[in-house]
Amino acid sequence: MAGEIIFVYNAKSGIWNGLLDSLHKVSSPETYSCELCQLTYGLTYMNRKWKAFLLTLPYKITFLHLDELWSDLPKAEFPVAFFKGTEGYDILISKEEMRSCKEIQDLIVLMKYKLDES
């Protein structure tokens, strides 16, 4: 199946912003606003389980930050995962669904379920 999964972090790009986000995740995780970052990244690297899972998917995977958004993306609350197919974009995983994931395995199971549905 052709398509693309676009993950949008609720964070800005760049080394400085990444450092500030890492410090925020460690010092005050309950107020950190990007569930996707919280689940998929440690202090500096992408979670190995998550990275390995993404490599198994037959889709192009794209990651965007708030300051890198494409003009044709639908309005959504961030973080979010979109699926882009021949008909355009659909929300694959909403902010609320990401918030319900407590660890990376929860997000992986949710992704598998959502991709099987579509």
Contact map, one row per residue, 1 for C-alpha under 8 A:
1110000000000000000000000000000000000000000000000000000001100000000000000000000000000000000000000000000000000000000000
1111000000000000000000000000000000000000000000000000000001100000000000000000000000001000000000000000000000000000000000
1111100000000000000000000000000000000000000000000000000000110000000000000000000000111100000000000000000000000000000000
0111110000000000000000000000000000000000000000000000000000111100000000000000000000111000000000000000000000000000000000
0011111000000000000000000000000000000000000000000000000000111100000000000000000011110000000000000000000000000000000000
0001111100000000000000000000000000000000000000000000000000001111000000000000000011110000000000000000000000000000000000
0000111110000000000000000000000000000000000000000000000000001111000000000000001111000000000000000000000000000000000000
0000011111000000000000000000000000000000000000000000000000000011110010000000011110000000000000000000000000000000000000
0000001111110000000000000000000001011000000000000000000000000011110000000000011100000000000000000000000000000000000000
0000000111110000000000000000000011011000000000000000000000000000110000000000011000000000000000000000000000000000000000
0000000011111000100010000000000001000000000000000000000000000000110000000000000000000000000000000000000000000000000000
0000000011111100110000000000000000000000000000000000000000000000111000000000000000000000000000000000000000000000000000
0000000000111110110000000000000000000000000000000000000000000000111100000000000000000000000000000000000000000000000000
0000000000011111110000000000000000000000000000000000000000000000000000000000000000000000000000000000000000000000000000
0000000000001111111000000000000000000000000000000000000000000000000000000000000000000000000000000000000000000000000000
0000000000000111111100000000000000000000000000000000000000000000000000000000000000000000000000000000000000000000000000
0000000000111111111110000000000000000000000000000000000000000000000000000000000000000000000000000000000000000000000000
0000000000011111111111000000000000000000000000000000000000000000000000000000000000000000000000000000000000000000000000
0000000000000011111111100000000000000000000000000000000000000000000000000000000000000000000000000000000000000000000000
0000000000000001111111110000000000000000000000000000000000000000000000000000000000000000000000000000000000000000000000
0000000000100000111111111000000000000000000000000000000000000000000000000000000000000000000000000000000000000000000000
0000000000000000011111111100000000000000011100000000000000000000000000000000000000000000000000000000000000000000000000
0000000000000000001111111110000000000000001000000000000000000000000000000000000000000000000000000000000000000000000000
0000000000000000000111111111100100000000000000000000000000000000000000000000000000000000000000000000000000000000000000
0000000000000000000011111111100100000100000000000000000000000000000000000000000000000000000000000000000000000000000000
0000000000000000000001111111100000000000000000000000000000000000000000000000000000000000000000000000000000000000000000
0000000000000000000000111111100000000000000000000000000000000000000000000000000000000000000000000000000000000000000000
0000000000000000000000011111111100000000000000000000000000000000000000000000000000000000000000000000000000000000000000
0000000000000000000000011111111100000000000000000000000000000000000000000000000000000000000000000000000000000000000000
0000000000000000000000000001111100000000000000000000000000000000000000000000000000000000000000000000000000000000000000
0000000000000000000000000001111110000000000000000000000000000000000000000000000000000000000000000000000000000000000000
0000000000000000000000011001111111100100000000000000000000000000000000000000000000000000000000000000000000000000000000
0000000001000000000000000000001111100000000000000000000000000000000000000000000000000000000000000000000000000000000000
0000000011100000000000000000000111111100000000000000000000000000000000000000011000000000000000000000000000000000000000
0000000000000000000000000000000111111110000000000000000000000000000000000000001000000000000000100110000000000000000000
0000000011000000000000000000000001111111000000000000000000000000000000000000001100000000000000000100000000000000000000
0000000011000000000000000000000001111111100000000000000000000000000000000000000000000000000000000000000000000000000000
0000000000000000000000001000000101111111110000000000000000000000000000000000000000000000000000000000000000000000000000
0000000000000000000000000000000000111111100000000000000000000000000000000000000000000000000000000000111100100000000000
0000000000000000000000000000000000011111110001100100000000000000000000000000000000000000000000000000000100000000000000
0000000000000000000000000000000000001111111111100000000000000000000000000000000000000000000000000000000000000000000000
0000000000000000000001000000000000000101111111100000000000000000000000000000000000000000000000000000000000000000000000
0000000000000000000001100000000000000000111110000000000000000000000000000000000000000000000000000000000000000000000000
0000000000000000000001000000000000000000111111000000000000000000000000000000000000000000000000000000000000000000000000
0000000000000000000000000000000000000000111111100000000000000000000000000000000000000000000000000000000000000000000000
0000000000000000000000000000000000000001110111110110000000000000000000000000000000000000000000000000000000000000000000
0000000000000000000000000000000000000001110011111110000000000000000000000000000000000000000000000000000000000000000000
0000000000000000000000000000000000000000000001111111000000000000000000000000000000000000000000000000000000000000000000
0000000000000000000000000000000000000000000000111111100000000000000000000000000000000000000000000000000100000000000000
0000000000000000000000000000000000000001000001111111110000000000000000000000000000000000000000000000000100010000000000
0000000000000000000000000000000000000000000001111111111000000000000000000000000000000000000000000000000000000000000000
0000000000000000000000000000000000000000000000011111111100000000000000000000000000000000000000000000000000000000000000
0000000000000000000000000000000000000000000000001111111110000000000000000000000000000000000000000000000000010000000000
0000000000000000000000000000000000000000000000000111111110001000000000000000000000000000000000000000000000000000000000
0000000000000000000000000000000000000000000000000011111110000000000000000000000000000000000000000000000000000000000000
0000000000000000000000000000000000000000000000000001111111000000000000000000000000000000000000000000000000000000000000
0000000000000000000000000000000000000000000000000000111111100000000000000000000000000000000000000000000000000000000000
1100000000000000000000000000000000000000000000000000000111110000000000000000000000000000000000000000000000000000000000
1111100000000000000000000000000000000000000000000000000011111000000000000000000000000000000000000000000000000000000000
0011100000000000000000000000000000000000000000000000000001111100000000000000000000000000000000000000000000000000000000
0001111000000000000000000000000000000000000000000000010000111110000000000000000000000000000000000000000000000000000000
0001111000000000000000000000000000000000000000000000000000011111000000000000000000000000000000000000000000000000000000
0000011110000000000000000000000000000000000000000000000000001111100000000000000000000000000000000000000000000000000000
0000011110000000000000000000000000000000000000000000000000000111110110000000000000000000000000000000000000000000000000
0000000111111000000000000000000000000000000000000000000000000011111110000000000000000000000000000000000000000000000000
0000000111111000000000000000000000000000000000000000000000000001111110000000000000000000000000000000000000000000000000
0000000000011000000000000000000000000000000000000000000000000000111110000000000000000000000000000000000000000000000000
0000000000001000000000000000000000000000000000000000000000000001111111000000000000000000000000000000000000000000000000
0000000100000000000000000000000000000000000000000000000000000001111111101000000000000000000000000000000000000000000000
0000000000000000000000000000000000000000000000000000000000000000000111111000000000000000000000000000000000000000000000
0000000000000000000000000000000000000000000000000000000000000000000011111000000000000000000000000000000000000000000000
0000000000000000000000000000000000000000000000000000000000000000000001111100000000000000000000000000000000000000000000
0000000000000000000000000000000000000000000000000000000000000000000011111110000000000000100000000000000000000000000000
0000000000000000000000000000000000000000000000000000000000000000000000011111000000000000100000000000000000000000000000
0000000000000000000000000000000000000000000000000000000000000000000000001111100000000000000000000000000000000000000000
0000000000000000000000000000000000000000000000000000000000000000000000000111110100000000000000000000000000000000000000
0000000000000000000000000000000000000000000000000000000000000000000000000011111100000000000001100000000000000000000000
0000000111000000000000000000000001000000000000000000000000000000000000000001111100000000000001100000000000000000000000
0000001111000000000000000000000001110000000000000000000000000000000000000000111110000000000001100100000000000000000000
0000001110000000000000000000000000010000000000000000000000000000000000000001111111000000001111100100000000000000000000
0000111100000000000000000000000000000000000000000000000000000000000000000000001111100000001111000000000000000000000000
0000111000000000000000000000000000000000000000000000000000000000000000000000000111110000111110000000000000000000000000
0011110000000000000000000000000000000000000000000000000000000000000000000000000011111000111100000000000000000000000000
0011110000000000000000000000000000000000000000000000000000000000000000000000000001111111110000000000000000000000000000
0111000000000000000000000000000000000000000000000000000000000000000000000000000000111111100000000000000000000000000000
0010000000000000000000000000000000000000000000000000000000000000000000000000000000011111000000000000000000000000000000
0000000000000000000000000000000000000000000000000000000000000000000000000000000000011111100000000000000000000000000000
0000000000000000000000000000000000000000000000000000000000000000000000000000000000011111110000000000000000000000000000
0000000000000000000000000000000000000000000000000000000000000000000000001100000001111011111000000000000000000000000000
0000000000000000000000000000000000000000000000000000000000000000000000000000000001110001111100000000000000000000000000
0000000000000000000000000000000000000000000000000000000000000000000000000000000111100000111111000000000000000000000000
0000000000000000000000000000000000000000000000000000000000000000000000000000000111100000011111000000000000000000011000
0000000000000000000000000000000000000000000000000000000000000000000000000000000111000000001111101100000000000010010000
0000000000000000000000000000000000000000000000000000000000000000000000000000111110000000001111111100000000000000000000
0000000000000000000000000000000000100000000000000000000000000000000000000000111100000000000011111110000000000000000000
0000000000000000000000000000000000000000000000000000000000000000000000000000000000000000000001111111000000000000000000
0000000000000000000000000000000000000000000000000000000000000000000000000000000000000000000011111111100000000000000000
0000000000000000000000000000000000110000000000000000000000000000000000000000001100000000000011111111100000100000000000
0000000000000000000000000000000000100000000000000000000000000000000000000000000000000000000000111111110000000000000000
0000000000000000000000000000000000000000000000000000000000000000000000000000000000000000000000011111110000000000000000
0000000000000000000000000000000000000010000000000000000000000000000000000000000000000000000000001111111101100000000000
0000000000000000000000000000000000000010000000000000000000000000000000000000000000000000000000000011111101000000000000
0000000000000000000000000000000000000010000000000000000000000000000000000000000000000000000000000000111111100000000000
0000000000000000000000000000000000000011000000001100000000000000000000000000000000000000000000000000111111110000000000
0000000000000000000000000000000000000000000000000000000000000000000000000000000000000000000000000000001111111000000000
0000000000000000000000000000000000000000000000000000000000000000000000000000000000000000000000000000111111111100000000
0000000000000000000000000000000000000010000000000000000000000000000000000000000000000000000000000100101111111110000000
0000000000000000000000000000000000000000000000000100100000000000000000000000000000000000000000000000000111111111000000
0000000000000000000000000000000000000000000000000000000000000000000000000000000000000000000000000000000011111111100000
0000000000000000000000000000000000000000000000000000000000000000000000000000000000000000000000000000000001111111110000
0000000000000000000000000000000000000000000000000000000000000000000000000000000000000000000010000000000000111111111000
0000000000000000000000000000000000000000000000000000000000000000000000000000000000000000000000000000000000011111111100
0000000000000000000000000000000000000000000000000000000000000000000000000000000000000000000000000000000000001111111110
0000000000000000000000000000000000000000000000000000000000000000000000000000000000000000000110000000000000000111111111
0000000000000000000000000000000000000000000000000000000000000000000000000000000000000000000100000000000000000011111111
0000000000000000000000000000000000000000000000000000000000000000000000000000000000000000000000000000000000000001111111
0000000000000000000000000000000000000000000000000000000000000000000000000000000000000000000000000000000000000000111111
0000000000000000000000000000000000000000000000000000000000000000000000000000000000000000000000000000000000000000011111
